[in-house]
Amino acid sequence: MPSFPQPGSVTICEINRDLVTADALSDSEAKDTYGKLLGMVFNPVPFQSLEDPTQPPPASNAAVSQPKGFGMITSSLKHIFLPNDIDLLPEVALQGVSWHQQKHILAFISGSNQVTVRDYEDSGKEPCILTSESQRDVKVLEWRPNGGKSLSVACKGGICIWAASYPGNAASVRSGSASFLGALSRGSGTRWTLVDFFRSSHGEQISALSWSPDGRYLASASYESSSFSIWDVAQGTGTPIRRGLGGTSVIKWSPTGDYFFSGKFDGTFYLWETNTWTSEPWSSASGFVTVATWDPDGRMVLLAFSKSSKLGSIHFASKPPSLDAHLLPVDLPEIISLTGSQGIEKIAWDASGERLAVSYKGGDDIYKGLIAIYDTRRNPLISASLIGFIRGPGDNPKPIAFSFHDKFKQGPLLSVCWSSGFCFTYPLLFRS
C-alpha cells in the first residue's frame, strides 16, 4: 500500500519505500530517522515571502490570453508583439529551487526580488539573501555546472550571475560589465557577489534557464519571445535561435550535451542536436509542455503537458546526432483515481532515474497539496509505481517549487518550497 501522511502530520524522509512521518517539525525526528545514515541533518529554511514567486506580476498592458485550440497557428502571430502568454506562465513548472551539483548548497526563490542560499557545509551560519537593483521579478534559478560556486538567476530584463567571494579572494566581475555590478549579499555565511548581468535583447522577462553540462553555455528564454538565446558565459555574448511562433515555455539541455529541448505555449516543441543546431518539430494535442526532464543517459525525455494527467516520454531511436525519436505515454493512474485531481502540475526526476516527484492540480480535501513519489524504471520503457505521498509543514501547505539533489549514494534529496514559508529537504533513502 502507498504511504499516506495523515492530516496534521509532517513527512520526514523515505526509508526503503516507506515515507516516514512525524507529529511535528523537529530536528530530533530527522536525526533519529536519517541523520545517522547520512551524518547530517537538513534543517528546514524558513522564508518570509507570502506571495507565490512563480506567479507573474499583474499584467498592465498585456493582452488577455485566449486559450487556443491546437493547430490555430495564425492566432500565434500576436505572440511576437504582445506578451499574452503571461497568463499561461503559472502553469509552467518554473525552477524556483536548485541544488549545487557537487556541494550541499541549496538556493531558492524567497521573494519576488530575492534569492536565499543555504550552505549546509557552512554549519552554524545563517542563510544568505541575494538582492540587487538588477534582480527584479525573479522567476528561475540554476547553479552553473563545473563553475565553482556560481548561480544564475532569471529576472526582468536579463540574467544575474552570482559567485561566492572569500576573504582575500573576491569573485571577479567580468571586464566590460556594467558598473552597477558587484552588489553583495547579506547574511553570516559565505559572501556572494553579483559578477555579471546578461541583458535580454529587448528587455524581456527571462522565464527559463538551462546550463550546458560543461558549464560553458547558458540557454535562456522568455514567454515574451519566440526565440531562445545561447550565452557564451566567458564572453558575455548571447546568440538568439528562433523556431516557430509564440513564447517559450520550457528549455532543457540533455545531461550529455548532445541534445536540447525547447517547448512553446502554442503546443509545439522542438528536439535539437547541438552539433549543428538543427531541429525536428513536434506538436501536442494535450496542451503545451510545462516540464521537461531528461534521464541520466540523455536518451529519453519525460514531459508533462498542461492538459493531460499522463506524462509523455520521448525515446531516441539511435545515437546522436540522430533526431529520430518516438513519443510514448507514461500513465500515472493514481493521480486522478486516488487524489481526485484535475491533472499534473509539476514533476521532478532524480538523476538516478529511480525517483519521480509529482504535484497535481486541485485534489480532494485529504489529498490536496501533497506530492506523490513514484519508483521509476527504464527497461527499456519508463514505468512508475506509486510509493506514497509527502505532506509539507504548516497550515494547508502547497508545493510552490521542488528539485532533486543527487549527491548521496543512499538516495537523492528532494527539496520543496512550501507555501507555508518553509524550504524543506526530504532524503529518499533506498540504497542504504
C-alpha positions as CSV (number, residue, x, y, z in Angstrom):
1,M,0.0,0.0,0.0
2,P,1.3,3.5,-0.8
3,S,2.4,5.5,2.3
4,F,-0.2,8.2,3.2
5,P,0.6,11.0,5.7
6,Q,-2.3,11.7,8.0
7,P,-3.7,15.3,8.2
8,G,-1.7,17.2,10.8
9,S,1.5,15.1,10.3
10,V,4.7,16.1,8.6
11,T,6.8,13.9,6.3
12,I,10.5,13.5,7.3
13,C,12.1,11.1,4.7
14,E,11.8,7.9,2.8
15,I,13.4,4.7,4.1
16,N,13.2,1.9,1.5
17,R,9.8,2.7,0.0
18,D,8.3,3.8,3.4
19,L,7.6,7.6,3.8
20,V,8.2,8.3,7.4
21,T,6.1,11.0,9.2
22,A,6.2,12.8,12.5
23,D,3.6,14.7,14.5
24,A,5.6,17.9,14.4
25,L,8.6,19.5,12.8
26,S,11.7,18.7,14.9
27,D,15.4,18.1,14.3
28,S,15.3,15.1,16.7
29,E,13.0,13.2,14.3
30,A,15.4,13.8,11.4
31,K,18.4,12.7,13.5
32,D,16.6,9.5,14.6
33,T,15.4,8.6,11.1
34,Y,18.1,9.6,8.6
35,G,20.7,11.6,10.4
36,K,22.8,8.6,11.5
37,L,22.8,7.2,7.9
38,L,23.8,10.5,6.2
39,G,25.9,12.0,9.0
40,M,24.0,15.3,8.7
41,V,20.5,16.8,9.1
42,F,18.9,19.2,6.6
43,N,17.1,21.8,8.8
44,P,14.1,23.5,7.1
45,V,14.9,27.0,5.9
46,P,12.1,29.5,6.7
47,F,11.3,32.4,4.4
48,Q,9.0,35.3,4.9
49,S,7.6,35.7,1.5
50,L,3.8,35.5,1.4
51,E,3.5,35.6,-2.4
52,D,4.0,32.6,-4.7
53,P,7.2,33.5,-6.6
54,T,6.2,31.5,-9.6
55,Q,3.2,33.8,-10.3
56,P,3.7,36.6,-12.9
57,P,3.2,40.2,-11.8
58,P,-0.1,41.8,-12.7
59,A,-0.2,42.4,-16.4
60,S,-0.7,46.0,-17.1
61,N,-0.6,46.3,-20.9
62,A,-0.5,42.6,-21.6
63,A,-3.3,41.3,-23.8
64,V,-5.7,38.8,-22.1
65,S,-4.8,35.3,-23.2
66,Q,-7.5,33.3,-25.0
67,P,-6.9,29.6,-24.8
68,K,-6.0,28.4,-28.3
69,G,-7.1,25.2,-29.9
70,F,-4.1,23.2,-31.1
71,G,-3.4,23.9,-34.8
72,M,-4.6,27.5,-34.7
73,I,-1.2,28.8,-35.7
74,T,-2.4,32.0,-37.3
75,S,-3.6,33.4,-33.9
76,S,0.0,33.0,-32.6
77,L,1.2,35.9,-34.7
78,K,0.2,38.1,-31.8
79,H,2.9,36.5,-29.6
80,I,5.6,38.3,-31.5
81,F,4.2,41.7,-30.4
82,L,2.3,41.0,-27.2
83,P,3.3,39.0,-24.1
84,N,-0.1,37.3,-24.0
85,D,1.4,34.1,-22.7
86,I,1.9,35.7,-19.3
87,D,-1.5,34.2,-18.2
88,L,-0.2,30.7,-19.0
89,L,3.1,31.1,-17.2
90,P,1.7,29.9,-13.8
91,E,1.1,26.5,-15.4
92,V,4.9,26.1,-16.2
93,A,7.0,24.3,-13.5
94,L,9.5,27.1,-13.1
95,Q,12.7,26.0,-11.3
96,G,12.4,28.0,-8.1
97,V,14.8,25.8,-6.1
98,S,18.2,24.4,-7.1
99,W,20.9,22.3,-5.5
100,H,24.6,22.8,-6.3
101,Q,25.8,19.7,-8.3
102,Q,28.9,19.0,-6.2
103,K,28.2,20.6,-2.8
104,H,25.5,20.7,-0.2
105,I,24.3,24.2,-1.1
106,L,20.7,25.0,-1.7
107,A,19.3,28.1,-3.4
108,F,15.7,29.0,-3.7
109,I,13.5,32.0,-4.7
110,S,12.3,33.5,-1.4
111,G,10.6,36.6,-2.7
112,S,9.8,38.4,-5.9
113,N,13.2,40.1,-6.0
114,Q,15.3,37.9,-3.7
115,V,17.1,34.5,-3.5
116,T,18.1,32.6,-0.4
117,V,21.2,30.5,-0.3
118,R,21.7,27.9,2.4
119,D,25.1,26.2,2.7
120,Y,24.8,23.1,4.8
121,E,28.6,22.7,4.8
122,D,28.9,26.1,6.4
123,S,27.4,24.9,9.7
124,G,26.1,27.4,12.2
125,K,25.9,30.2,9.6
126,E,22.6,31.9,8.7
127,P,21.4,31.6,5.1
128,C,22.5,34.4,2.7
129,I,20.0,36.6,1.0
130,L,20.9,37.7,-2.6
131,T,19.3,41.0,-3.7
132,S,20.3,43.7,-6.2
133,E,18.8,46.6,-8.1
134,S,19.3,44.4,-11.2
135,Q,17.4,41.5,-9.8
136,R,13.7,42.1,-10.2
137,D,10.8,39.7,-10.7
138,V,12.9,36.5,-10.2
139,K,11.4,33.5,-12.0
140,V,14.0,30.8,-12.2
141,L,17.5,29.9,-10.9
142,E,20.1,27.3,-11.6
143,W,23.6,26.5,-10.4
144,R,26.4,26.5,-13.0
145,P,27.9,23.1,-13.5
146,N,31.7,22.9,-13.1
147,G,31.8,26.6,-12.3
148,G,32.7,26.7,-8.6
149,K,30.0,28.4,-6.6
150,S,28.2,30.3,-9.4
151,L,24.5,30.8,-9.6
152,S,22.3,32.1,-12.4
153,V,19.1,33.9,-11.7
154,A,16.5,34.8,-14.3
155,C,14.7,38.1,-13.8
156,K,13.2,41.1,-15.6
157,G,15.4,42.2,-18.4
158,G,18.1,39.6,-18.1
159,I,20.1,37.1,-16.0
160,C,22.1,37.8,-12.8
161,I,25.2,35.8,-12.3
162,W,26.3,35.5,-8.6
163,A,29.6,34.0,-7.4
164,A,31.0,33.2,-3.9
165,S,33.6,35.6,-2.5
166,Y,36.1,34.8,0.2
167,P,38.3,37.0,2.4
168,G,41.3,37.9,0.3
169,N,39.8,36.2,-2.8
170,A,36.8,38.3,-4.0
171,A,34.9,37.0,-7.0
172,S,35.9,38.9,-10.1
173,V,33.4,40.9,-12.1
174,R,33.7,40.3,-15.8
175,S,35.7,43.1,-17.5
176,G,33.4,45.3,-19.6
177,S,30.4,44.6,-17.3
178,A,28.3,47.5,-16.2
179,S,29.5,49.4,-13.1
180,F,26.3,48.6,-11.1
181,L,27.6,45.0,-10.6
182,G,29.3,43.9,-7.5
183,A,26.4,44.1,-5.1
184,L,27.0,41.9,-2.0
185,S,24.7,39.5,-0.2
186,R,23.6,39.8,3.4
187,G,23.8,37.0,6.0
188,S,26.5,35.5,8.1
189,G,27.7,32.8,5.7
190,T,29.7,33.0,2.5
191,R,29.7,36.4,0.8
192,W,28.2,36.5,-2.7
193,T,29.0,39.0,-5.4
194,L,26.9,39.9,-8.5
195,V,29.6,39.4,-11.1
196,D,27.7,39.7,-14.4
197,F,24.3,40.6,-15.9
198,F,23.3,39.3,-19.3
199,R,20.8,41.7,-20.7
200,S,18.0,40.2,-22.8
201,S,17.8,41.7,-26.3
202,H,14.5,43.6,-25.8
203,G,14.3,43.8,-22.0
204,E,12.1,40.7,-21.8
205,Q,11.4,38.9,-18.6
206,I,13.6,35.8,-18.6
207,S,11.4,32.8,-17.5
208,A,13.6,29.8,-18.4
209,L,17.2,28.8,-17.9
210,S,19.3,25.7,-18.7
211,W,23.1,25.2,-18.5
212,S,25.1,23.0,-20.8
213,P,26.5,20.2,-18.8
214,D,30.1,21.5,-19.1
215,G,29.0,24.9,-17.8
216,R,30.4,26.8,-20.8
217,Y,27.0,27.9,-22.2
218,L,23.8,29.1,-20.7
219,A,20.5,28.9,-22.5
220,S,17.7,31.4,-21.7
221,A,14.2,32.0,-22.9
222,S,11.1,34.1,-22.3
223,Y,7.4,33.8,-22.6
224,E,7.6,37.1,-24.3
225,S,9.8,36.0,-27.2
226,S,9.7,33.3,-29.9
227,S,13.5,32.8,-29.7
228,F,15.8,31.5,-27.1
229,S,19.4,32.6,-26.6
230,I,22.7,30.6,-26.1
231,W,25.1,32.6,-24.0
232,D,28.9,32.2,-24.1
233,V,29.4,32.9,-20.4
234,A,33.1,33.8,-20.6
235,Q,32.4,36.4,-23.3
236,G,29.1,37.5,-22.0
237,T,27.5,37.3,-25.5
238,G,24.2,35.7,-26.5
239,T,23.2,34.2,-29.8
240,P,19.4,34.1,-30.4
241,I,17.9,31.0,-32.1
242,R,14.4,31.1,-33.4
243,R,11.9,28.4,-34.4
244,G,8.2,28.9,-34.8
245,L,5.9,31.5,-33.3
246,G,4.8,32.2,-29.7
247,G,6.6,32.4,-26.4
248,T,8.8,29.7,-25.0
249,S,7.6,27.7,-22.0
250,V,10.5,25.2,-21.4
251,I,14.1,24.7,-22.4
252,K,16.3,21.8,-21.2
253,W,19.8,20.7,-22.1
254,S,20.4,16.9,-22.1
255,P,22.9,15.6,-19.5
256,T,25.4,14.6,-22.2
257,G,25.1,18.0,-24.1
258,D,24.2,16.2,-27.4
259,Y,20.5,17.3,-27.4
260,F,18.4,20.3,-26.4
261,F,14.7,20.5,-25.8
262,S,12.5,23.6,-26.3
263,G,8.7,23.9,-25.9
264,K,6.3,26.7,-26.8
265,F,3.0,27.8,-25.4
266,D,1.2,27.0,-28.7
267,G,1.7,23.3,-28.2
268,T,4.7,22.8,-30.5
269,F,8.1,21.6,-29.2
270,Y,11.5,21.0,-30.8
271,L,14.2,18.5,-30.4
272,W,17.6,19.9,-31.3
273,E,21.0,18.3,-31.8
274,T,23.6,20.7,-30.6
275,N,26.4,19.9,-33.0
276,T,24.9,21.8,-35.9
277,W,21.8,23.2,-34.1
278,T,19.3,21.5,-36.4
279,S,15.9,20.7,-35.0
280,E,12.9,18.5,-35.5
281,P,9.4,20.0,-34.8
282,W,6.7,18.1,-32.8
283,S,3.2,19.0,-31.8
284,S,0.9,18.1,-29.0
285,A,-2.8,17.7,-28.7
286,S,-2.5,17.7,-24.8
287,G,-1.7,21.4,-24.4
288,F,1.8,22.8,-24.1
289,V,4.8,21.3,-22.4
290,T,5.0,22.5,-18.7
291,V,8.1,20.5,-17.7
292,A,10.8,18.6,-19.5
293,T,13.3,16.4,-17.6
294,W,16.0,14.1,-19.1
295,D,17.0,10.6,-17.9
296,P,20.6,10.2,-16.7
297,D,21.9,8.9,-20.1
298,G,20.4,11.7,-22.1
299,R,18.5,9.3,-24.3
300,M,14.9,10.0,-23.2
301,V,12.9,13.0,-22.1
302,L,10.0,12.9,-19.6
303,L,7.3,15.6,-20.4
304,A,4.3,16.9,-18.6
305,F,1.6,18.7,-20.5
306,S,-0.9,21.4,-19.5
307,K,-4.0,19.5,-20.4
308,S,-3.1,15.9,-19.5
309,S,-3.0,13.6,-16.5
310,K,-0.5,11.4,-18.3
311,L,3.2,12.1,-18.9
312,G,4.9,11.6,-22.3
313,S,8.3,10.1,-22.8
314,I,10.4,10.8,-25.9
315,H,12.8,7.9,-26.7
316,F,15.6,8.4,-29.2
317,A,15.9,5.5,-31.7
318,S,19.6,5.9,-32.4
319,K,22.7,7.7,-31.2
320,P,23.5,11.4,-31.6
321,P,23.2,13.4,-33.8
322,S,20.1,11.5,-35.0
323,L,16.8,13.1,-34.2
324,D,14.8,10.0,-34.9
325,A,12.6,9.5,-31.8
326,H,9.2,8.2,-30.6
327,L,6.7,9.8,-28.2
328,L,5.0,7.4,-25.8
329,P,2.6,7.9,-22.9
330,V,3.5,7.2,-19.3
331,D,0.4,6.5,-17.2
332,L,0.1,7.6,-13.6
333,P,-3.4,6.4,-12.9
334,E,-3.4,7.2,-9.1
335,I,-3.1,10.9,-9.8
336,I,-6.7,11.0,-10.9
337,S,-8.3,7.9,-9.3
338,L,-6.8,8.4,-5.8
339,T,-6.4,12.1,-5.4
340,G,-9.4,13.4,-7.4
341,S,-7.1,16.0,-9.0
342,Q,-7.5,17.8,-12.3
343,G,-4.2,16.8,-13.8
344,I,-0.4,17.1,-13.3
345,E,1.1,20.3,-12.1
346,K,4.9,19.8,-11.7
347,I,7.4,16.9,-11.9
348,A,11.0,16.3,-10.9
349,W,13.0,13.2,-11.8
350,D,16.2,12.4,-9.9
351,A,19.5,11.8,-11.7
352,S,19.4,8.0,-11.0
353,G,16.1,7.8,-12.9
354,E,14.6,5.9,-9.9
355,R,12.5,8.5,-8.1
356,L,9.8,10.8,-9.6
357,A,8.1,13.6,-7.7
358,V,4.7,14.8,-8.9
359,S,2.4,17.6,-7.8
360,Y,-1.1,17.9,-9.1
361,K,-3.8,20.4,-9.7
362,G,-6.6,20.5,-7.1
363,G,-7.4,17.2,-5.4
364,D,-9.9,16.4,-2.7
365,D,-9.7,17.6,0.9
366,I,-7.5,14.7,2.0
367,Y,-5.0,14.7,-0.9
368,K,-4.9,18.4,-1.6
369,G,-1.4,19.9,-1.6
370,L,0.6,16.6,-1.4
371,I,3.5,15.5,-3.5
372,A,3.3,11.9,-5.0
373,I,6.5,9.9,-5.0
374,Y,7.0,7.2,-7.6
375,D,9.6,4.4,-8.0
376,T,10.5,4.6,-11.7
377,R,12.2,2.0,-14.0
378,R,13.6,2.3,-17.5
379,N,13.8,-1.1,-19.1
380,P,13.6,0.0,-21.8
381,L,10.4,2.0,-21.5
382,I,9.6,4.1,-18.4
383,S,7.2,2.6,-15.8
384,A,6.3,4.1,-12.5
385,S,4.8,2.6,-9.3
386,L,3.4,4.8,-6.5
387,I,5.4,4.7,-3.2
388,G,3.3,7.3,-1.4
389,F,2.7,11.0,-0.6
390,I,4.7,13.8,1.1
391,R,2.9,16.3,3.3
392,G,4.6,19.7,4.0
393,P,4.8,21.7,7.2
394,G,2.5,24.4,8.4
395,D,-1.2,25.2,7.6
396,N,-2.6,24.0,4.3
397,P,0.9,23.7,2.6
398,K,1.1,23.7,-1.1
399,P,4.3,22.9,-3.1
400,I,5.5,26.1,-4.9
401,A,8.7,24.5,-6.4
402,F,10.8,21.4,-5.9
403,S,14.0,19.9,-7.2
404,F,16.3,16.9,-6.6
405,H,19.9,16.8,-5.3
406,D,21.8,13.7,-6.4
407,K,24.9,13.8,-4.2
408,F,24.2,10.8,-1.8
409,K,24.8,7.2,-2.6
410,Q,21.9,6.1,-0.4
411,G,19.4,8.1,-2.4
412,P,18.6,11.6,-3.6
413,L,17.4,14.6,-1.7
414,L,14.1,16.2,-2.6
415,S,13.8,19.9,-1.6
416,V,10.4,21.6,-1.7
417,C,9.5,25.2,-1.2
418,W,6.1,25.2,0.5
419,S,3.5,28.0,0.5
420,S,3.6,27.8,4.3
421,G,7.0,29.6,4.2
422,F,9.5,26.7,4.6
423,C,12.0,25.1,2.2
424,F,12.1,21.5,3.4
425,T,14.5,18.8,2.3
426,Y,13.5,15.1,2.2
427,P,16.2,12.4,1.9
428,L,14.8,9.5,-0.2
429,L,16.9,6.6,1.1
430,F,16.5,3.4,-0.8
431,R,20.1,2.1,-1.3
432,S,21.2,2.0,2.3
